[in-house]
Amino acid sequence: MSQKVAVLGTGKIGEALLSGMIRGGWTPADLLVTARRPERAEELRTRHGVTPVGNAEAAKTADTLILTVKPQDMGALLDELAPHIPAGRLVISGAAGIPTSFFEERLAAGTPVVRVMTNTPALVDEAMSVISAGSHATDDHVATAEEIFGAVGKTLRVPESQQDACTALSGSGPAYFFYLVEAMTDAGILLGLPRDKAHDLIVQSAIGAAVMLRDSGEHPVKLRENVTSPAGTTINAIRELENHGVRAALIAALEAARDRSRELASGKKD
Protein backbone atom coordinates (compact mmCIF):
# COMPACT_ATOMS: atom_id res chain seq x y z
CA MET A 1 0.00 0.00 0.00
CA SER A 2 3.05 2.29 -0.06
CA GLN A 3 2.83 2.72 -3.83
CA LYS A 4 1.30 5.79 -5.42
CA VAL A 5 -1.98 5.19 -7.21
CA ALA A 6 -3.64 7.68 -9.56
CA VAL A 7 -7.30 7.60 -10.52
CA LEU A 8 -7.84 9.43 -13.80
CA GLY A 9 -11.28 10.79 -14.62
CA THR A 10 -12.63 10.54 -11.11
CA GLY A 11 -16.41 10.25 -11.31
CA LYS A 12 -18.72 8.41 -8.93
CA ILE A 13 -17.10 5.01 -9.34
CA GLY A 14 -13.60 6.49 -9.16
CA GLU A 15 -14.48 8.35 -5.98
CA ALA A 16 -16.03 5.21 -4.47
CA LEU A 17 -12.79 3.40 -5.23
CA LEU A 18 -10.72 6.14 -3.58
CA SER A 19 -12.92 6.09 -0.50
CA GLY A 20 -12.71 2.32 -0.24
CA MET A 21 -8.94 2.34 -0.63
CA ILE A 22 -8.58 4.85 2.18
CA ARG A 23 -10.78 2.71 4.44
CA GLY A 24 -8.66 -0.25 3.40
CA GLY A 25 -5.43 1.36 4.59
CA TRP A 26 -4.09 3.46 1.75
CA THR A 27 -2.67 6.82 2.80
CA PRO A 28 -4.48 9.73 1.11
CA ALA A 29 -1.11 11.35 0.41
CA ASP A 30 -0.30 8.40 -1.87
CA LEU A 31 -3.50 8.79 -3.89
CA LEU A 32 -3.58 11.12 -6.89
CA VAL A 33 -6.67 12.14 -8.82
CA THR A 34 -7.45 13.90 -12.05
CA ALA A 35 -10.74 15.51 -12.97
CA ARG A 36 -11.99 17.45 -15.98
CA ARG A 37 -13.27 20.35 -13.87
CA PRO A 38 -11.01 22.16 -11.35
CA GLU A 39 -13.88 22.49 -8.87
CA ARG A 40 -14.37 18.72 -8.94
CA ALA A 41 -10.68 18.18 -8.24
CA GLU A 42 -10.83 20.54 -5.29
CA GLU A 43 -13.93 18.78 -4.00
CA LEU A 44 -12.03 15.47 -3.99
CA ARG A 45 -9.10 17.08 -2.16
CA THR A 46 -11.38 18.51 0.53
CA ARG A 47 -13.45 15.39 0.97
CA HIS A 48 -10.71 12.73 0.93
CA GLY A 49 -7.36 14.46 1.40
CA VAL A 50 -6.07 13.20 -1.95
CA THR A 51 -3.87 15.20 -4.33
CA PRO A 52 -5.32 16.57 -7.58
CA VAL A 53 -2.84 16.60 -10.48
CA GLY A 54 -2.88 16.83 -14.26
CA ASN A 55 -2.99 13.72 -16.42
CA ALA A 56 0.65 14.04 -17.48
CA GLU A 57 1.88 14.41 -13.90
CA ALA A 58 -0.18 11.41 -12.80
CA ALA A 59 1.37 9.32 -15.59
CA LYS A 60 4.88 10.37 -14.62
CA THR A 61 4.64 9.91 -10.84
CA ALA A 62 2.13 7.18 -9.98
CA ASP A 63 3.10 3.52 -9.76
CA THR A 64 -0.39 2.44 -10.88
CA LEU A 65 -2.78 4.32 -13.14
CA ILE A 66 -6.51 3.58 -12.97
CA LEU A 67 -8.34 4.93 -16.02
CA THR A 68 -12.03 5.47 -15.29
CA VAL A 69 -13.09 7.74 -18.16
CA LYS A 70 -15.92 6.80 -20.52
CA PRO A 71 -15.03 4.34 -23.30
CA GLN A 72 -15.49 6.97 -26.03
CA ASP A 73 -12.96 9.24 -24.27
CA MET A 74 -10.28 6.61 -23.74
CA GLY A 75 -8.46 7.06 -27.06
CA ALA A 76 -7.91 10.78 -26.50
CA LEU A 77 -6.74 10.16 -22.93
CA LEU A 78 -4.20 7.57 -24.06
CA ASP A 79 -2.88 9.95 -26.71
CA GLU A 80 -2.26 12.46 -23.93
CA LEU A 81 -0.73 9.94 -21.53
CA ALA A 82 1.43 7.87 -23.86
CA PRO A 83 4.47 10.20 -23.97
CA HIS A 84 4.59 10.32 -20.17
CA ILE A 85 4.03 6.70 -19.07
CA PRO A 86 7.36 5.00 -18.30
CA ALA A 87 7.93 1.39 -19.31
CA GLY A 88 6.61 -1.00 -16.70
CA ARG A 89 3.94 1.33 -15.32
CA LEU A 90 0.79 -0.66 -14.43
CA VAL A 91 -2.30 0.61 -16.25
CA ILE A 92 -5.72 -0.54 -15.05
CA SER A 93 -8.70 0.12 -17.30
CA GLY A 94 -12.22 0.40 -15.97
CA ALA A 95 -13.81 1.16 -19.37
CA ALA A 96 -16.54 -1.18 -20.59
CA GLY A 97 -15.86 -3.02 -23.80
CA ILE A 98 -12.31 -1.86 -24.48
CA PRO A 99 -9.80 -4.73 -24.76
CA THR A 100 -6.31 -4.60 -23.28
CA SER A 101 -4.88 -4.71 -26.80
CA PHE A 102 -6.35 -1.22 -27.39
CA PHE A 103 -4.05 0.11 -24.63
CA GLU A 104 -1.03 -2.03 -25.53
CA GLU A 105 -1.07 -0.71 -29.10
CA ARG A 106 -1.03 2.92 -27.90
CA LEU A 107 1.43 2.68 -25.02
CA ALA A 108 5.10 1.74 -24.80
CA ALA A 109 5.96 -1.83 -25.73
CA GLY A 110 5.56 -4.20 -22.80
CA THR A 111 3.27 -1.94 -20.75
CA PRO A 112 1.30 -4.16 -18.33
CA VAL A 113 -2.45 -3.59 -18.67
CA VAL A 114 -5.19 -5.06 -16.50
CA ARG A 115 -8.85 -4.77 -17.47
CA VAL A 116 -11.47 -4.45 -14.73
CA MET A 117 -15.26 -4.33 -15.02
CA THR A 118 -16.78 -3.19 -11.74
CA ASN A 119 -20.31 -1.99 -10.97
CA THR A 120 -22.12 0.72 -9.03
CA PRO A 121 -22.47 -1.21 -5.72
CA ALA A 122 -18.86 -0.07 -5.27
CA LEU A 123 -20.59 2.96 -3.75
CA VAL A 124 -21.62 0.75 -0.80
CA ASP A 125 -18.59 -1.60 -0.78
CA GLU A 126 -20.57 -4.41 -2.44
CA ALA A 127 -19.11 -4.26 -5.94
CA MET A 128 -18.47 -7.21 -8.20
CA SER A 129 -15.22 -6.49 -10.04
CA VAL A 130 -14.12 -8.83 -12.83
CA ILE A 131 -10.40 -8.75 -13.62
CA SER A 132 -8.46 -9.86 -16.69
CA ALA A 133 -4.75 -9.63 -17.48
CA GLY A 134 -3.37 -8.20 -20.69
CA SER A 135 -0.55 -9.93 -22.55
CA HIS A 136 2.20 -8.22 -20.50
CA ALA A 137 0.53 -8.29 -17.05
CA THR A 138 1.90 -10.71 -14.48
CA ASP A 139 0.19 -12.36 -11.51
CA ASP A 140 1.62 -9.56 -9.35
CA HIS A 141 -0.04 -6.94 -11.53
CA VAL A 142 -3.39 -8.74 -11.30
CA ALA A 143 -2.93 -9.09 -7.53
CA THR A 144 -2.44 -5.32 -7.30
CA ALA A 145 -5.74 -4.79 -9.12
CA GLU A 146 -7.41 -7.29 -6.81
CA GLU A 147 -6.10 -5.48 -3.76
CA ILE A 148 -7.36 -2.13 -5.02
CA PHE A 149 -10.81 -3.25 -6.15
CA GLY A 150 -11.15 -5.64 -3.22
CA ALA A 151 -11.47 -2.53 -1.08
CA VAL A 152 -14.98 -1.98 -2.49
CA GLY A 153 -16.31 -5.51 -2.83
CA LYS A 154 -15.58 -8.90 -4.34
CA THR A 155 -13.20 -9.63 -7.21
CA LEU A 156 -13.09 -12.44 -9.73
CA ARG A 157 -10.40 -13.31 -12.30
CA VAL A 158 -11.65 -14.34 -15.75
CA PRO A 159 -10.08 -14.72 -19.20
CA GLU A 160 -10.48 -11.53 -21.19
CA SER A 161 -12.62 -13.40 -23.71
CA GLN A 162 -15.33 -13.56 -21.01
CA GLN A 163 -15.29 -9.84 -20.18
CA ASP A 164 -18.14 -8.85 -22.49
CA ALA A 165 -20.37 -11.49 -20.92
CA CYS A 166 -19.39 -10.30 -17.44
CA THR A 167 -20.14 -6.71 -18.43
CA ALA A 168 -23.64 -7.78 -19.48
CA LEU A 169 -24.20 -9.88 -16.36
CA SER A 170 -22.67 -7.90 -13.50
CA GLY A 171 -21.47 -4.59 -14.91
CA SER A 172 -25.00 -3.73 -16.03
CA GLY A 173 -26.58 -6.15 -13.56
CA PRO A 174 -27.60 -3.71 -10.81
CA ALA A 175 -29.82 -1.86 -13.31
CA TYR A 176 -31.80 -5.03 -13.97
CA PHE A 177 -32.53 -5.45 -10.27
CA PHE A 178 -33.50 -1.79 -9.92
CA TYR A 179 -35.83 -2.23 -12.90
CA LEU A 180 -37.38 -5.31 -11.28
CA VAL A 181 -37.88 -3.51 -7.95
CA GLU A 182 -39.47 -0.59 -9.80
CA ALA A 183 -41.94 -2.95 -11.52
CA MET A 184 -42.72 -4.83 -8.31
CA THR A 185 -43.31 -1.56 -6.48
CA ASP A 186 -45.82 -0.54 -9.14
CA ALA A 187 -47.49 -3.91 -8.73
CA GLY A 188 -47.68 -3.38 -4.96
CA ILE A 189 -49.41 -0.04 -5.53
CA LEU A 190 -51.84 -1.71 -7.94
CA LEU A 191 -52.60 -4.28 -5.23
CA GLY A 192 -53.47 -1.49 -2.80
CA LEU A 193 -50.27 -0.82 -0.87
CA PRO A 194 -48.77 2.65 -0.28
CA ARG A 195 -45.59 3.18 -2.30
CA ASP A 196 -43.31 3.40 0.75
CA LYS A 197 -44.61 0.15 2.23
CA ALA A 198 -44.37 -1.66 -1.10
CA HIS A 199 -40.80 -0.42 -1.48
CA ASP A 200 -39.75 -1.55 2.00
CA LEU A 201 -41.30 -5.00 1.53
CA ILE A 202 -39.56 -5.55 -1.80
CA VAL A 203 -36.15 -4.20 -0.82
CA GLN A 204 -35.93 -6.29 2.35
CA SER A 205 -37.13 -9.36 0.44
CA ALA A 206 -34.40 -8.73 -2.14
CA ILE A 207 -31.72 -8.38 0.55
CA GLY A 208 -32.86 -11.55 2.29
CA ALA A 209 -32.97 -13.51 -0.96
CA ALA A 210 -29.49 -12.29 -1.96
CA VAL A 211 -28.00 -13.30 1.39
CA MET A 212 -29.59 -16.74 1.11
CA LEU A 213 -28.16 -17.16 -2.39
CA ARG A 214 -24.72 -16.11 -1.19
CA ASP A 215 -24.57 -18.01 2.09
CA SER A 216 -26.72 -21.14 1.76
CA GLY A 217 -24.77 -22.88 -0.99
CA GLU A 218 -28.09 -23.98 -2.48
CA HIS A 219 -28.94 -23.76 -6.19
CA PRO A 220 -31.45 -20.98 -6.92
CA VAL A 221 -33.90 -23.58 -8.24
CA LYS A 222 -33.86 -25.31 -4.86
CA LEU A 223 -34.38 -22.04 -3.00
CA ARG A 224 -37.28 -21.15 -5.28
CA GLU A 225 -38.85 -24.56 -4.82
CA ASN A 226 -38.71 -24.10 -1.06
CA VAL A 227 -41.06 -21.13 -1.44
CA THR A 228 -43.28 -22.76 -4.06
CA SER A 229 -45.95 -24.94 -2.45
CA PRO A 230 -48.42 -26.96 -4.58
CA ALA A 231 -51.34 -24.91 -5.89
CA GLY A 232 -50.16 -21.94 -3.85
CA THR A 233 -49.67 -18.26 -4.53
CA THR A 234 -46.03 -18.49 -5.67
CA ILE A 235 -46.57 -21.11 -8.37
CA ASN A 236 -49.39 -19.02 -9.81
CA ALA A 237 -47.05 -16.04 -10.02
CA ILE A 238 -44.27 -18.15 -11.57
CA ARG A 239 -46.73 -19.46 -14.18
CA GLU A 240 -47.54 -15.90 -15.23
CA LEU A 241 -43.86 -15.00 -15.45
CA GLU A 242 -43.31 -17.98 -17.73
CA ASN A 243 -46.43 -17.19 -19.78
CA HIS A 244 -45.11 -13.68 -20.40
CA GLY A 245 -41.67 -14.91 -21.43
CA VAL A 246 -39.75 -13.23 -18.60
CA ARG A 247 -36.92 -15.81 -18.69
CA ALA A 248 -36.50 -15.47 -22.45
CA ALA A 249 -36.63 -11.67 -22.17
CA LEU A 250 -33.83 -11.68 -19.59
CA ILE A 251 -31.65 -13.89 -21.78
CA ALA A 252 -32.27 -11.63 -24.78
CA ALA A 253 -31.53 -8.52 -22.69
CA LEU A 254 -28.16 -9.87 -21.53
CA GLU A 255 -27.26 -10.87 -25.08
CA ALA A 256 -28.04 -7.31 -26.18
CA ALA A 257 -25.82 -5.89 -23.43
CA ARG A 258 -22.98 -8.25 -24.41
CA ASP A 259 -23.32 -7.24 -28.05
CA ARG A 260 -23.18 -3.56 -27.13
CA SER A 261 -20.02 -4.19 -25.13
CA ARG A 262 -18.49 -5.69 -28.26
CA GLU A 263 -19.61 -2.68 -30.30
CA LEU A 264 -17.91 -0.34 -27.84
CA ALA A 265 -14.70 -2.33 -28.28
CA SER A 266 -14.91 -1.80 -32.03
CA GLY A 267 -15.36 1.93 -31.59
CA LYS A 268 -19.03 2.11 -32.58
CA LYS A 269 -20.80 4.89 -30.65
CA ASP A 270 -24.38 4.73 -31.96
VOBABA-340374 format. One record per residue: residue in three letters; x negated, y, z negated of N, C-alpha, C, CB in turn. Coordinates in steps of 0.2 Angstrom, whole numbers, plus 5000, padded with zeros to 4 digits. Glycine has a CB too. Example, Ala and Ser with C-alpha at 12.3 -4.5 7.8 and 13.67 -1.06 7.14 Angstrom:
2
Ala493449724961493849784961493449844961494349784955 Ser493649894965493249954964493650004961493049974971 
END
This chain:
270
Met499649945000500050005000499650065000500550004994 Ser498950065000498550115000498450145007497850104998 Gln498650115012498650145019499150195020498750085024 Lys498950245025499450295027499850265032499050355030 Val500550285031501050265036501350325038501550215033 Ala501550335045501850385048502550365051501450425053 Val503050395049503650385053503850445057504250375047 Leu503850425064503950475069504650475071503450465075 Gly504950535071505650545073506150525067505850505079 Thr506050555062506350535056507050555055505950555050 Gly507550505057508250515057508450485050508650495063 Lys509150455051509450425045509050365043510150415046 Ile508950315048508550255047507850265045508650215053 Gly507550315048506850325046506850355039506550385050 Glu507250395037507250425030507450365025507750475029 Ala507950325027508050265022507450225021508650225025 Leu507050215027506450175026505950205022506150165033 Leu505850275022505450315018505650305011505450385020 Ser506250315009506550305002506350245000507250325002 Gly506550185004506450125001505650105000506650075006 Met505250135004504550125003504250154997504150145009 Ile504550214995504350244989504550204983504650314989 Arg505150184983505450144978505050074977506150124979 Gly504750054983504349994983503650004981504449964990 Gly503450064980502750074977502350114981502450004976 Trp502550134987502050174991502050244988502350184999 Thr501450274989501350344986501650394991500650354984 Pro502050444989502250494994501750524998502750544991 Ala501150534995500650574998500350535004500050584993 Asp500450465004500150425009500750415015500050355007 Leu501250455014501850445019501850505023502450425016 Leu501750505030501850565034502450555038501250565039 Val502750615040503350615044503350665050503950625040 Thr503650645055503750695060504550705061503350685067 Ala504750765063505450785065505450835070505850805059 Arg505950835074506050875080506150945077506650855084 Arg506550955072506651025069506251035063507451025068 Pro505951095063505551115057505951115050505251185058 Glu506551135050506951125044507151055042507651165045 Arg507151015047507250945045506550915041507450895051 Ala506050935044505350915041505350945034504850935046 Glu505551005033505451035026505950995022505551105027 Glu506550975024507050945020506750875018507650935024 Leu506350845022506050775020505550785015505750745026 Arg505150845016504550855011504950875004504150925013 Thr505450915004505750934997506050874994506250984998 Arg506350824998506750774995506350714993507250745000 His505750704997505450644995504650654994505450595001 Gly504450714994503750724993503250704998503550694987 Val503550685004503050665010502850725014503450615015 Thr502350715018501950765022502250765029501250755021 Pro502550825031502750835038502050855042503250885039 Val502050825048501450835052501750835060500850785052 Gly501350855064501450845071501350775074501050895075 Asn501650755079501550695082500850675083501950685089 Ala500450725086499750705087499350695081499450765091 Glu499450735076499150725069499250655066499250785065 Ala499950645067500150575064499750515067500950565065 Ala499750525074499350475078498650465076499450485085 Lys498350525075497650525073497450495066497350595074 Thr497950515061497750505054498050445051497950565050 Ala498650415053498950365050498650295052499750365051 Asp498750245047498550185049499050145053498350145042 Thr499650155051500250125054500750185057500650075050 Leu500950175063501450225066502150185067501150255072 Ile502650215064503350185065503750235069503650175058 Leu503850205075504250255080504950235080503950235087 Thr505350285078506050275076506450325081506250295069 Val506250345086506550395091507050345095506150435095 Lys507550385098508050345103507650315109508550395105 Pro507950255111507550225117507450265122507950165119 Gln507850315124507750355130507250405129508450385132 Asp507050415123506550465121505850435120506750505115 Met505850365121505150335119504650345124505350265118 Gly504750345130504250355135503950425134504550355142 Ala504350475133504050545132503550545126504550595132 Leu503850515121503450515115502750475116503850475109 Leu502750425119502150385120501650425125502350315124 Asp501950465129501450505134501150555129501850535139 Glu501450575124501150625120500650595115501750665116 Leu500850535113500450505108499750465111500850455104 Ala499850445117499350395119498650425119499450385126 Pro498550495120497850515120497550515113497750585123 His497950515108497750525101497750455097498250575098 Ile498050405099498050345095497350305096498650295097 Pro496950295091496350255091496550185093495950265085 Ala496050145096496050075097496150045090495450045100 Gly496649995090496749955083497249985079496149955080 Arg497550045081498050075077498750035077498250145079 Leu499050015072499649975072500250015074499749935065 Val500649995079501150035081501849995080501150055089 Ile502250015076502949975075503450015079503049965068 Ser503849985083504350015087505049995083504349995094 Gly505450035082506150025080506650045085506350065074 Ala506450045091506950065097507250005100506550105102 Ala507950005100508349945103508149935110509049955102 Gly508049875112507949855119507349865122508449895123 Ile506849895119506249915122505649855120505949985121 Pro505449825125504949765124504249795122504849725130 Thr503849755118503249775116502749785122502849725112 Ser502849755128502449765134502549845136502649725140 Phe503149875135503249945137502749985133503949965135 Phe502549975127502050015123501349995125502149995116 Glu501249925126500549905128500349935134500549825128 Glu500749945139500549965146500450045145501149955151 Arg500650075140500550155139500050175134501250185138 Leu499850125130499350135125498650105127499550115118 Ala498150115123497450095124497550015124497050115119 Ala497049985128497049915129496949885122496549895134 Gly497349835120497249795114497649825108496549795112 Thr498049875109498449905104498949855101498749975106 Pro498949845095499349795092500049835091499149775085 Val500549795094501249825093501749775090501549845100 Val502149795086502649755082503349785084502549745075 Arg503749745086504449765087504949745082504749735094 Val505349795079505749785074506449805075505549815067 Met506949765074507649785075507949785068508049745080 Thr508149845065508449845059509149875060508049895054 Asn509549885054510249905055510349955049510749845055 Thr510949985050511150045045511150025038511750075047 Pro511349955036511249945029510649955025511449875028 Ala510149975029509450005026509650055022508950025032 Leu510150095023510350155019510550135012510950195022 Val510650065011510850045004510449985002511650025004 Asp509849975005509349925004509649855005509149924997 Glu510049845010510349785012510249775020511049775010 Ala509749795023509649795030509449725032509049835032 Met509549705038509249645041508849665046509849595044 Ser508149655045507649685050507349625054507149725047 Val507349615060507149565064506449585067507649545070 Ile505949545066505249565068504949525073504849575062 Ser504649555078504249515083503549545085504649505090 Ala503149505086502449525087502349535095501949475085 Gly501949585097501749595103501149555105501549665105 Ser500849555111500349505113499649515109500249515120 His499549575106498949595102499049595095498649655105 Ala499649585092499749595085499649525082500549605084 Thr499249525076499049465072499649455067498349475069 Asp499549405063499949385058499949445052499749325054 Asp499349475052499249525047499649585049498549545046 His499649605055500049655058500849645056499949665065 Val501049585058501749565056501849575049501949495059 Ala501449545045501549555038501549625035500949515034 Thr501249665038501249735036501949765038500749785040 Ala502249745044502949765046503449735041503049745053 Glu503349675039503749645034503749675027503549565033 Glu503149695025503049735019503449795019502349745017 Ile503449835025503749895025504449895025503449935031 Phe504749845030505449845031505749795025505649815038 Gly505349755022505649725016505849765010505149675014 Ala505549835011505749875005506549895006505349945006 Val506849885012507549905012507949845014507549955018 Gly507749785013508249725014507849665016508649745020 Lys508149625020507849565022507549565029508349505022 Thr506949525030506649525036506649455039505949555035 Leu506649445045506549385049506149385055507349355051 Arg505649345056505249335061505549295067504549305060 Val505649325073505849285079505449305085506649305080 Pro505449255090505049265096505449325099505149205101 Glu505049365103505249425106505849415111504749465109 Ser505849355114506349335119507049335115506249265122 Gln507049325109507749325105507949395102507649275099 Gln507549445104507649515101508349545103507149565102 Asp508449535110509149565112509749535109509149555120 Ala509649465108510249435105510249455097510149355105 Cys509749465094509749495087510049565087509049485084 Thr509849605092510149665092510849665092509849705098 Ala511149625097511849615097512149595091512049565103 Leu511849545088512149515082512049555075511849445081 Ser511449575074511349615067511249685068510849575064 Gly510949705074510749775075511449815075510349785081 Ser511849785079512549815080513049785075512749805087 Gly512849735072513349695068513749735063512949645064 Pro513449785059513849815054514449855057513449875050 Ala514349875063514949915067515549865068514749945073 Tyr515449805069515949755070516349745063515649685072 Phe515949745058516349735051516749795049515849715046 Phe516449855051516849915050517449915054516349975051 Tyr517349895060517949895064518549845062517749875072 Leu518249785059518749735056519049765050518349675055 Val518749795046518949825040519449885042518449855035 Glu519349925047519749975049520449945051519450015055 Ala520449895055521049855058521449825052520849805063 Met521049795047521449765042521749815037520949725038 Thr521449875036521749925032522349955036521249985032 Asp522349955042522949975046523549925045522849985053 Ala523349865045523749805044524049815037523449745045 Gly523649825032523849835025524349895024523349845020 Ile524249945028524750005028525449985031524450065031 Leu525349945036525949915040526349875035525749885046 Leu526049835031526349795026526649825020525849735024 Gly526449895019526749935014526349955009527349895011 Leu525649945009525149965004524950035006524549915004 Pro524750075000524450135001523750125004524350174995 Arg523450175008522850165011522250145007522650225015 Asp522250185001521750174996521750104993521750224991 Lys522350074992522350014989522149954994523049994986 Ala522449965000522249925005521449925006522549945012 His521149975007520449985007520049945002520250055008 Asp520249954996519949924990519949854990520149954983 Leu520549824992520749754992520249724998521449744994 Ile520249755003519849725009519049735008519949765015 Val518849785005518149795004517849744999517949865002 Gln518249734993518049694988518049614991518449694982 Ser518549604995518649534998518049525002519249525002 Ala517849575006517249565011516649555007517149635015 Ile516549595001515949584997515849514994515849634992 Gly516449494992516449424989516349374994517149414985 Ala516649375000516549325005515849325007516949345011 Ala515449385008514749395010514349355005514549465011 Val514449374998514049334993514149264993514249364986 Met514749244994514849164994514449135000515549154995 Leu514449175006514149145012513349145011514249195018 Arg513149195007512449195006512149145001512249265004 Asp512549144995512349104990512549034989512549144983 Ser513149014992513448944991513048894995514148944993 Gly512748915001512448865005512948825009512048815001 Glu513548845009514048805012514148835019514748815009 His514348795024514548815031515148865031514648755036 Pro515148915035515748955035516448915036515749015040 Val516348865040517048825041517248795035516848775046 Lys516748765031516948735024517248795020516348705021 Leu516948845019517248905015517948925017516748965015 Arg518048925024518648945026519248895025518648955034 Glu519048835026519448775024519648775017519148715026 Asn519248795012519448795005519948845004518748815001 Val520048895008520548945007521248925011520349015010 Thr521148885016521648865020522048805018521448855027 Ser522648815015523048755012523548745018523348775006 Pro523748675018524248655023524848695023524448585022 Ala525148725029525748755029525748825025526348715028 Gly525148845024525148905019525048975023524548905015 Thr524949025020524849095023524249095027524849145017 Thr523649075025523049085028523049045035522449055024 Ile523348985035523348945042523748985047523548875041 Asn524349015044524749055049524349115052525349075045 Ala523949145048523549205050523049175055523249235044 Ile522749125053522149095058522449075065521849035055 Arg523049045065523449035071523549095075524048995070 Glu523749145072523849215076523149235079524149265072 Leu522649235075521949255077521749215083521449245072 Glu521849145083521749105089522149125095521749035087 Asn522849135093523249145099523049205103523949155096 His522749255099522649325102521849325104522749375097 Gly521549265104520849255107520349295103520949285114 Val520449305097519949345093519249315093520149345086 Arg519149245093518549215093518149225100518549135092 Ala518549215106518349235112518149305113518849215118 Ala518549345110518349425111517749435107518949465108 Leu517549405102516949425098516349395102516949385091 Ile516449335105515849315109515749355115516049235111 Ala516249375118516149425124515849485122516849435127 Ala516049515116515849575113515049575112516149605107 Leu514849515109514149515108513749505114514049455103 Glu514049465119513649465125513549525129514049415130 Ala514149575128514049635131513549685127514749675130 Ala513449675121512949715117512249685119513049705110 Arg512149615120511549595122511349615129511549515122 Asp511849615133511749645140511549715140512349635145 Arg511849755136511649825136510949835133512149865131 Ser510749795128510049795126509549785131509949745120 Arg509749735136509249725141509249775146509549655145 Glu509849815147509849875152509449925149510549895152 Leu509449935142509049985139508249975140509149995132 Ala508049905140507449885141507149905149507349815140 Ser507649905153507549915160507549985162507949875165 Gly507750035157507750105158508350125160507250115163 Lys508950085161509550115163509950145157509950055165 Lys510150205158510450245153511250245153510250325154 Asp511550235159512250245160512550175161512450295165 
END
